[in-house]
Amino acid sequence: QLQNKILILTICAAGIGGTFQYGYNISIINAPASYIQMFMNTTWLERTGVPLESNMILLLWSFTVSAYPLGGLTGAVVAGPMAIMLGRKMSLLLNNVFVIIAAALSGFSRMAKSFEMIMLSRFFTGMNAGVSMNIQPMYLAESAPKKLRGAVALTSASFTALGLVLGQVVGLRELLGREESWPLLLASNVVPALIQLTALPWFPESPRYLLIDRGDKESCISALQKLRGTSDLSAELEEMLAEQAAVKGQRAKNPWELFQNPSLRWQLVSIVVLSSAMQLCGNDSMYFYAAYVFQEAGIPREKIPYVVIGTGSCELITSVTCNMIIDYAGRRPLLLGGYIFMAGWAIVFMVALSQQTQISWMPYLSMACIFAYILSFGIGPAGVTGVLPTEVFDQMSRPAAYMICGSLLWFNLFLVGTAFPFIVKSLAHFCYIPFLVVCVCTALYVGFFLPETKGKSFLEISEEFRKRNFKTKTHSGFYKGPEEIKTTTL
């Protein structure tokens, strides 16, 4: 019992200041949007004596919103070097500095009469999320025992969803959603940071990092004993030593070296496809639509924020469910099922949107679609995508793989955020066609090319990919369709 206690507490300490912040900071910006825009206008009026035009306010607002993914991209790029030089745990602790700066900037922005401070604070908040989205799953998956690895690394997704819901709750009018309290709302992200700074130092560093990167066997054994609560570690230690021997003499790789390395070809393709799909599948855009659809369904305007909390809770419930079943069901079925269901719901959603005004019960169908789409996303893609880079790359390539993954994730978030309003304008009710295509293609990729990693050691997974990377080589020259598909047998 005690062994799981330390592991569970480590998960909570890493999560609360980690991916929790990503979800929380995405959702707290929604409630005060109109107040911040008014603040921008009045500030400008005081400075220049001229009010801002409406499209100028919109431009400043979109700068403020896009500062977050830009910060995230920066964070994802520095996360790799941080994880290698400082270690997993230390990086997570230092990462809180960004949030504390951000909270100070946004908290005092109204007193300083500066909306530029809000933009800067969003950038730093993004940096914090970018680092934690990369390092937290790495830290947890390296600290977890093999049979629980999927579930433990997946808690990152549960913390993101928890952050989303709590951000929506704190942004309600009854709490911090009123006009006078928006600087407090934006600065409230300092609380999880302080919790992590007090809790995480008491827990061990990743045993794999200690042994393989630092070569410190004693610290590794004591970290393992703390995490497992037993002294019988021979099997696990043997596996780690084998992994250490396999990467002996290598140094941590850079992202561009992964692209040049033929033995990592399929691993790289897999994480590029899945990381891109995670943002390009349109899940975040569902939240964008939520308020409009709920209004059409006849829910009174002032009640809508409460229903939107329901959509966030959906993601939370499914990611917790996914946590419980990932090590039984495996990674592939969850990814495959998630994307297939999302493709199906996207079609129903577009039909429902186009008939919204003609048929009286259509708004309820589109409402059901929103919930179903978010549920399908939460059950597979939301969590499994973050676990895979840890499993399919070895210790030396892992930080670089997460840098690639994270950069794609943030770049695509920025892309979808910028492009979606234009997609809606041009395609109207059929705005989900691009997302539908992404879901179908990803499902096909997972079905044909992704091996199962459930319950295998890191070395076994590397071996399986090695076969795949070099098997296709021997057949180059002929038609290699069936050969290639043959190698995906599990």
Disulfide bonds with the S-S distance in Angstrom:
none
